[in-house]
Amino acid sequence: MAEAFSITAAELVSLGKNAIPPQLRSTEHLVYSSPATLAFNSPGAQGFGVKRAGLAVPESVMLLVAPACCGRNTSALGAESSLADRFFYLLQDEADIVTGRHLTQIPQAVQEVVASCQKRPSAVMLCITCVDALLGTDVEAVCRKASEAAGLPVVPCYMYALTREGRLPPMVSVRKSIYSLLKPTPRRKDAVNLLGYFSPLQEDCELPALLRSVGLQTVKELSRCADFAEFQEMSRANFNLVLHPEVRVAADDLHQRLGIPSIELTRVYDLEKVRHQYEALANAIGVTFKFATYYSRARDAVEAFHAACPEAVFAVGEWCNADPFELTLSLLRYGFRVSDLYGTVSTASFVYLRKIAELSPNTRIFSNLSPTMLVYHGSPDATHAIGNDAAFYNPNRPAVSWADEPQPFGFAAIEHLFRNLLALL
């Protein structure tokens, strides 16, 4: 293994989405936990894994049913945050794993958790690991029994790494579990939910302001709900805005159960794409958005960086608040070069890859999941890096991590990204 496996955008597109090289597919080899996947796999990682995501429900607690190793990792996570007093544990021994006897203990354990809390929790999030995936446990049936025993909602959070590439991966499933707690309520014409993220949009993101400017006065985000009662107010929305693809399943469930329709917006870094999205949204709900000021500020930020550094060459990673393929395409359209792209290639990536190949056929695609990244020593051409993984691979290049918890979106995302890049000069 002399060098890391990579393929140019043109070569990858010529192969087609049905012939992605095995080096780029994690099911074909051992997975290398590079910086990007450490934030995604590790039980104690920063960011939002299943356990922290489940506790996004206000005033909830979590019961982790797992072998001791998973319990230790969760304890380490909770000890360093405000979540410490919201984690509880039912540890499995070898007999539990062989016989499944722990399943009969869960309702009693939930009752004990609720009784031990100074304030009665709003819900118990039951976190189940790969052990029960292999046992074939009917977790929803277990949750129903536990809910009846404790007299409050108990919902599953599946921490099943085995399902990561399936139809319902863990971060999709946990979103569905969270919003399953919303109950039917009379809806309001002036209310809308922003679904997708576990942390709030950046304070100066224009989207909430645009919605309020056309009479949608109640704009709810999960992370801004102060308590469970306010969270339940989300069931009164006239419609949901889906801001992240991993919440589509939850949004569909809300439509079926509560009759709340949804409209999807995508986080993109192309000025014109943002403009077109807002125009399409306005047309769909019968209003007009006045976003000229936000557009101008974002355009000015792009132009200021381009004027200061017209020859910038980027290495773009996936450990950031962006789709690395979409971000690469946007940078190319702004007139910059992208030498290296670190991303997990899927069939959906080809929407961007085809256009990347037209504009920059020699951009090289690397997979953070490939073991060959062990011998990767950075891009010889890049002058700047975007993303924590790109920064790790290119330690001697100016870098913007672009991975803070407040979520960038819309024109404000573009403005902040290029302002941060300009600040590096």
C-alpha positions as CSV (number, residue, x, y, z in Angstrom):
1,M,0.0,0.0,0.0
2,A,2.3,2.7,-1.3
3,E,-0.3,5.5,-1.5
4,A,-4.0,6.2,-0.6
5,F,-6.5,5.2,-3.1
6,S,-8.1,8.0,-5.1
7,I,-9.9,8.5,-8.3
8,T,-10.5,11.6,-10.4
9,A,-14.0,13.0,-10.8
10,A,-13.9,12.3,-14.5
11,E,-12.8,8.6,-14.0
12,L,-15.5,8.1,-11.3
13,V,-18.3,9.5,-13.5
14,S,-17.1,7.5,-16.5
15,L,-17.6,4.3,-14.3
16,G,-21.1,5.3,-13.3
17,K,-23.0,5.2,-10.1
18,N,-23.5,1.4,-10.4
19,A,-19.8,0.7,-10.6
20,I,-18.4,2.7,-7.7
21,P,-14.9,1.2,-7.0
22,P,-14.8,-1.2,-4.0
23,Q,-12.2,1.0,-2.3
24,L,-14.9,3.7,-2.0
25,R,-17.5,1.2,-0.6
26,S,-17.2,0.4,3.1
27,T,-19.1,-2.9,2.7
28,E,-16.1,-4.2,0.6
29,H,-13.3,-3.8,3.2
30,L,-12.4,-3.1,6.8
31,V,-13.3,0.5,7.7
32,Y,-10.6,2.9,8.6
33,S,-11.8,5.3,11.4
34,S,-10.3,8.5,10.1
35,P,-11.1,11.8,11.7
36,A,-14.4,12.1,9.9
37,T,-15.7,8.7,11.0
38,L,-14.4,9.1,14.5
39,A,-16.9,11.9,15.0
40,F,-19.6,9.6,13.6
41,N,-18.9,6.2,15.0
42,S,-17.2,6.6,18.4
43,P,-19.7,6.3,21.4
44,G,-17.9,9.1,23.1
45,A,-17.4,11.3,20.1
46,Q,-18.2,15.0,19.9
47,G,-21.3,16.0,17.9
48,F,-24.6,14.2,18.0
49,G,-24.6,10.5,18.0
50,V,-27.8,8.4,18.8
51,K,-27.5,8.9,22.6
52,R,-27.1,12.6,22.7
53,A,-29.6,13.0,19.9
54,G,-32.2,11.1,21.8
55,L,-31.8,13.5,24.7
56,A,-32.7,16.4,22.4
57,V,-36.3,15.8,23.7
58,P,-36.7,18.3,26.4
59,E,-36.8,17.0,30.0
60,S,-36.3,13.4,28.8
61,V,-33.9,10.8,30.3
62,M,-32.2,7.8,28.6
63,L,-32.0,4.2,29.7
64,L,-29.1,2.5,27.9
65,V,-29.5,-1.3,27.8
66,A,-26.0,-2.5,26.8
67,P,-22.9,-4.5,27.6
68,A,-20.6,-2.9,30.1
69,C,-18.2,-1.6,27.4
70,C,-21.0,0.6,25.9
71,G,-22.0,1.7,29.4
72,R,-18.4,2.9,30.2
73,N,-18.2,4.9,26.9
74,T,-21.6,6.6,27.6
75,S,-20.5,7.4,31.2
76,A,-17.4,9.1,29.8
77,L,-19.6,11.1,27.4
78,G,-22.1,12.2,30.1
79,A,-19.5,13.0,32.7
80,E,-18.1,15.8,30.5
81,S,-21.4,17.5,29.8
82,S,-24.7,18.6,31.2
83,L,-26.1,15.2,30.2
84,A,-24.6,13.3,33.1
85,D,-27.8,13.2,35.3
86,R,-29.9,12.1,32.3
87,F,-28.2,8.8,31.5
88,F,-29.2,5.6,33.3
89,Y,-27.9,2.1,32.7
90,L,-29.1,-1.5,32.6
91,L,-26.0,-3.5,31.8
92,Q,-26.2,-6.9,30.1
93,D,-24.0,-9.8,31.2
94,E,-23.3,-13.0,29.1
95,A,-26.4,-14.7,30.3
96,D,-28.6,-11.8,29.2
97,I,-26.9,-11.8,25.7
98,V,-27.4,-15.6,25.3
99,T,-31.0,-15.8,26.7
100,G,-32.4,-12.3,26.3
101,R,-33.6,-12.4,30.0
102,H,-32.8,-8.7,30.3
103,L,-35.9,-7.9,28.3
104,T,-38.1,-8.8,31.2
105,Q,-36.2,-6.4,33.4
106,I,-36.6,-3.3,31.3
107,P,-40.1,-2.3,32.5
108,Q,-39.0,-2.5,36.1
109,A,-35.8,-0.6,35.3
110,V,-37.8,2.2,33.6
111,Q,-40.0,2.4,36.7
112,E,-36.9,2.7,38.9
113,V,-35.4,5.4,36.7
114,V,-38.5,7.5,36.8
115,A,-38.8,7.1,40.6
116,S,-35.2,8.2,41.1
117,C,-35.6,11.5,39.2
118,Q,-36.3,14.6,41.3
119,K,-38.6,15.8,38.6
120,R,-40.7,13.4,36.6
121,P,-39.2,13.1,33.1
122,S,-41.2,13.8,30.0
123,A,-40.2,10.6,28.4
124,V,-37.7,7.7,28.7
125,M,-35.6,7.2,25.6
126,L,-34.7,3.5,25.5
127,C,-31.3,3.1,23.8
128,I,-30.7,-0.4,22.5
129,T,-27.4,-1.6,21.0
130,C,-26.3,-4.1,18.3
131,V,-26.8,-6.9,20.8
132,D,-30.5,-6.7,20.5
133,A,-30.3,-6.2,16.8
134,L,-28.6,-9.6,16.6
135,L,-31.2,-11.1,19.1
136,G,-34.0,-9.8,16.9
137,T,-35.6,-8.0,19.8
138,D,-39.0,-6.5,19.3
139,V,-38.0,-3.2,20.9
140,E,-41.3,-1.4,20.2
141,A,-43.2,-4.2,22.1
142,V,-40.7,-3.8,25.0
143,C,-41.3,0.0,25.0
144,R,-45.1,-0.4,25.1
145,K,-44.8,-2.7,28.2
146,A,-42.4,-0.2,29.9
147,S,-44.6,2.7,29.0
148,E,-47.6,1.0,30.6
149,A,-45.6,0.2,33.7
150,A,-44.1,3.7,34.2
151,G,-47.1,5.7,33.0
152,L,-45.2,7.9,30.5
153,P,-43.9,7.6,27.0
154,V,-41.0,5.2,26.3
155,V,-39.6,5.3,22.8
156,P,-36.7,3.3,21.2
157,C,-33.4,4.7,20.2
158,Y,-31.6,2.2,18.0
159,M,-27.8,2.4,18.3
160,Y,-27.3,-0.3,15.7
161,A,-24.1,0.2,13.7
162,L,-25.2,-2.8,11.7
163,T,-28.0,-0.7,10.1
164,R,-25.8,2.3,9.2
165,E,-26.1,1.6,5.4
166,G,-29.6,0.2,5.4
167,R,-33.0,1.8,4.8
168,L,-33.3,3.1,8.4
169,P,-29.9,4.0,9.7
170,P,-29.5,5.1,13.4
171,M,-29.6,8.8,12.8
172,V,-32.7,8.5,10.7
173,S,-34.4,6.2,13.2
174,V,-33.7,8.4,16.2
175,R,-35.3,11.4,14.5
176,K,-38.4,9.4,13.9
177,S,-38.5,8.3,17.5
178,I,-38.1,11.9,18.7
179,Y,-41.0,13.3,16.6
180,S,-43.2,10.2,17.4
181,L,-43.7,11.9,20.7
182,L,-45.8,14.7,19.1
183,K,-49.5,14.1,19.5
184,P,-52.5,15.4,17.5
185,T,-53.3,19.0,18.3
186,P,-55.4,21.7,16.5
187,R,-53.0,23.3,14.0
188,R,-52.3,27.0,13.4
189,K,-52.0,28.6,10.0
190,D,-49.1,30.9,11.2
191,A,-46.9,28.1,12.6
192,V,-44.1,26.2,10.9
193,N,-41.4,23.8,12.1
194,L,-37.8,23.6,11.0
195,L,-36.8,19.9,11.1
196,G,-33.5,18.3,10.7
197,Y,-30.9,19.5,13.1
198,F,-30.3,18.8,16.8
199,S,-28.7,22.2,17.4
200,P,-30.2,25.5,16.4
201,L,-29.6,27.5,13.2
202,Q,-27.1,30.2,13.4
203,E,-28.5,33.3,15.1
204,D,-28.4,35.5,12.0
205,C,-29.7,32.8,9.6
206,E,-32.2,34.6,7.4
207,L,-34.7,31.7,7.1
208,P,-36.7,32.3,10.3
209,A,-36.8,36.1,9.6
210,L,-38.1,35.5,6.1
211,L,-40.8,33.2,7.4
212,R,-41.9,35.7,10.0
213,S,-41.9,38.5,7.5
214,V,-44.7,36.8,5.6
215,G,-46.9,36.1,8.6
216,L,-45.5,32.8,9.9
217,Q,-45.0,34.1,13.4
218,T,-44.4,30.8,15.1
219,V,-41.2,29.2,13.9
220,K,-40.2,26.2,16.0
221,E,-36.9,24.3,16.2
222,L,-36.4,21.3,18.4
223,S,-33.3,22.6,20.0
224,R,-34.9,25.9,21.0
225,C,-37.8,24.3,22.9
226,A,-37.4,25.2,26.5
227,D,-39.5,22.3,27.9
228,F,-41.7,19.4,26.8
229,A,-44.8,21.5,26.6
230,E,-43.1,23.8,24.1
231,F,-41.9,20.8,22.2
232,Q,-45.5,19.5,22.0
233,E,-46.4,22.9,20.4
234,M,-44.6,21.6,17.3
235,S,-47.6,19.4,16.6
236,R,-49.6,22.6,15.8
237,A,-47.5,23.5,12.7
238,N,-49.3,24.2,9.4
239,F,-46.3,22.6,7.6
240,N,-42.7,21.4,8.2
241,L,-39.6,22.5,6.5
242,V,-37.2,19.6,6.1
243,L,-33.6,20.9,6.3
244,H,-31.7,17.6,6.4
245,P,-32.4,14.4,4.4
246,E,-32.1,12.3,7.6
247,V,-35.4,13.7,8.9
248,R,-37.5,12.8,5.8
249,V,-38.8,9.6,7.4
250,A,-39.9,11.5,10.5
251,A,-41.5,14.1,8.4
252,D,-43.4,11.5,6.4
253,D,-44.6,9.9,9.7
254,L,-45.8,13.3,10.9
255,H,-47.7,13.7,7.7
256,Q,-49.4,10.3,8.1
257,R,-50.1,10.7,11.9
258,L,-50.8,14.4,12.3
259,G,-51.6,15.5,8.8
260,I,-48.7,18.0,8.7
261,P,-47.2,18.2,5.2
262,S,-43.6,19.1,4.5
263,I,-41.5,21.0,2.1
264,E,-37.8,20.1,1.7
265,L,-35.0,22.7,1.5
266,T,-31.3,21.6,0.9
267,R,-28.3,23.3,2.5
268,V,-26.3,24.5,-0.5
269,Y,-23.4,26.9,-0.9
270,D,-24.3,28.2,-4.4
271,L,-25.8,31.6,-4.2
272,E,-28.1,31.0,-7.2
273,K,-29.3,27.7,-5.8
274,V,-30.2,29.4,-2.5
275,R,-32.1,32.1,-4.4
276,H,-34.0,29.5,-6.5
277,Q,-34.9,27.5,-3.4
278,Y,-36.4,30.5,-1.6
279,E,-38.3,31.5,-4.7
280,A,-39.7,28.0,-5.1
281,L,-40.7,27.9,-1.4
282,A,-42.4,31.3,-1.7
283,N,-44.3,30.1,-4.7
284,A,-45.4,27.0,-2.9
285,I,-46.9,28.9,0.0
286,G,-48.1,31.8,-2.0
287,V,-45.9,34.6,-0.7
288,T,-43.0,36.8,-1.8
289,F,-39.7,36.8,0.2
290,K,-37.6,39.9,0.2
291,F,-34.1,38.5,0.5
292,A,-32.0,41.0,-1.6
293,T,-30.1,42.2,1.4
294,Y,-29.1,38.7,2.5
295,Y,-28.1,37.8,-1.1
296,S,-25.9,40.9,-1.4
297,R,-24.1,40.3,1.8
298,A,-23.3,36.7,0.8
299,R,-22.2,37.7,-2.7
300,D,-20.0,40.4,-1.2
301,A,-18.3,37.9,1.1
302,V,-17.6,35.6,-1.8
303,E,-16.2,38.4,-4.0
304,A,-14.1,39.8,-1.1
305,F,-12.3,36.4,-0.7
306,H,-12.0,35.9,-4.4
307,A,-10.4,39.4,-4.8
308,A,-8.0,38.6,-1.9
309,C,-7.1,35.1,-3.0
310,P,-8.1,34.4,-6.6
311,E,-5.8,31.4,-6.9
312,A,-7.1,29.5,-3.9
313,V,-7.0,25.7,-4.2
314,F,-9.2,23.8,-1.8
315,A,-9.1,20.5,-0.1
316,V,-12.7,19.8,1.0
317,G,-13.7,17.3,3.7
318,E,-17.0,15.8,4.9
319,W,-16.5,16.4,8.6
320,C,-18.1,19.8,8.3
321,N,-21.6,21.4,8.0
322,A,-21.8,20.8,4.2
323,D,-22.2,18.1,1.6
324,P,-18.6,17.9,0.4
325,F,-19.7,17.2,-3.2
326,E,-22.1,20.1,-3.3
327,L,-19.6,22.4,-1.6
328,T,-16.9,21.4,-4.1
329,L,-19.2,22.2,-7.0
330,S,-20.1,25.6,-5.5
331,L,-16.4,26.5,-5.1
332,L,-15.7,25.5,-8.7
333,R,-18.6,27.7,-9.9
334,Y,-17.2,30.6,-7.9
335,G,-13.9,30.3,-9.9
336,F,-11.8,28.4,-7.3
337,R,-10.0,25.1,-7.8
338,V,-10.5,22.0,-5.7
339,S,-7.6,19.5,-5.7
340,D,-8.8,16.9,-3.2
341,L,-12.2,15.9,-1.9
342,Y,-12.7,13.6,1.1
343,G,-16.2,12.1,1.1
344,T,-18.3,9.0,1.3
345,V,-19.5,8.3,-2.3
346,S,-23.0,7.2,-2.8
347,T,-25.3,7.1,-5.9
348,A,-26.8,10.4,-4.7
349,S,-23.3,12.0,-5.0
350,F,-23.4,11.7,-8.8
351,V,-25.9,14.6,-9.0
352,Y,-22.9,16.8,-8.1
353,L,-20.0,14.5,-9.4
354,R,-21.2,14.8,-13.1
355,K,-21.0,18.6,-12.9
356,I,-17.7,18.5,-11.0
357,A,-16.2,16.3,-13.7
358,E,-17.2,18.8,-16.3
359,L,-15.6,21.8,-14.5
360,S,-12.7,20.0,-12.8
361,P,-12.1,16.5,-14.2
362,N,-8.9,16.1,-12.3
363,T,-10.3,16.8,-8.8
364,R,-9.3,13.6,-6.9
365,I,-11.9,11.8,-4.7
366,F,-10.7,10.0,-1.5
367,S,-12.8,8.0,0.9
368,N,-12.4,8.6,4.6
369,L,-13.5,5.0,5.1
370,S,-10.7,3.5,3.1
371,P,-7.8,1.9,5.1
372,T,-5.4,3.2,2.5
373,M,-5.9,6.7,4.0
374,L,-3.4,5.5,6.6
375,V,-0.6,6.4,4.2
376,Y,-2.2,9.6,2.9
377,H,0.0,12.7,3.6
378,G,-2.1,15.6,2.3
379,S,-2.6,17.4,-0.9
380,P,0.5,18.8,-2.7
381,D,-1.6,21.5,-4.4
382,A,-4.2,22.7,-1.9
383,T,-3.7,26.2,-0.4
384,H,-6.7,26.0,2.0
385,A,-8.7,23.3,3.7
386,I,-12.4,23.2,4.7
387,G,-13.6,20.6,7.3
388,N,-11.9,19.0,10.3
389,D,-10.8,16.0,8.2
390,A,-9.3,18.1,5.5
391,A,-7.6,20.2,8.1
392,F,-6.2,17.0,9.7
393,Y,-4.9,15.7,6.4
394,N,-3.3,19.0,5.5
395,P,-1.9,20.4,8.8
396,N,0.2,23.0,7.2
397,R,-2.6,24.7,5.3
398,P,-4.9,27.5,6.5
399,A,-8.1,25.7,7.4
400,V,-11.7,26.4,8.4
401,S,-13.2,23.5,10.4
402,W,-16.8,24.6,9.6
403,A,-18.1,22.1,12.1
404,D,-19.6,24.3,14.9
405,E,-22.8,23.1,16.4
406,P,-25.0,26.1,15.5
407,Q,-26.1,25.2,12.0
408,P,-25.3,27.3,8.9
409,F,-28.0,27.6,6.3
410,G,-29.0,29.8,3.3
411,F,-27.3,33.0,2.4
412,A,-25.9,33.4,6.0
413,A,-24.0,30.1,5.6
414,I,-22.3,31.3,2.5
415,E,-21.5,34.7,4.0
416,H,-20.0,33.2,7.2
417,L,-17.9,30.6,5.3
418,F,-16.2,33.1,3.1
419,R,-15.8,35.6,6.0
420,N,-14.0,32.9,7.9
421,L,-11.8,32.0,4.9
422,L,-11.0,35.7,4.5
423,A,-10.0,35.9,8.2
424,L,-7.3,33.3,7.5
425,L,-5.3,35.6,5.2
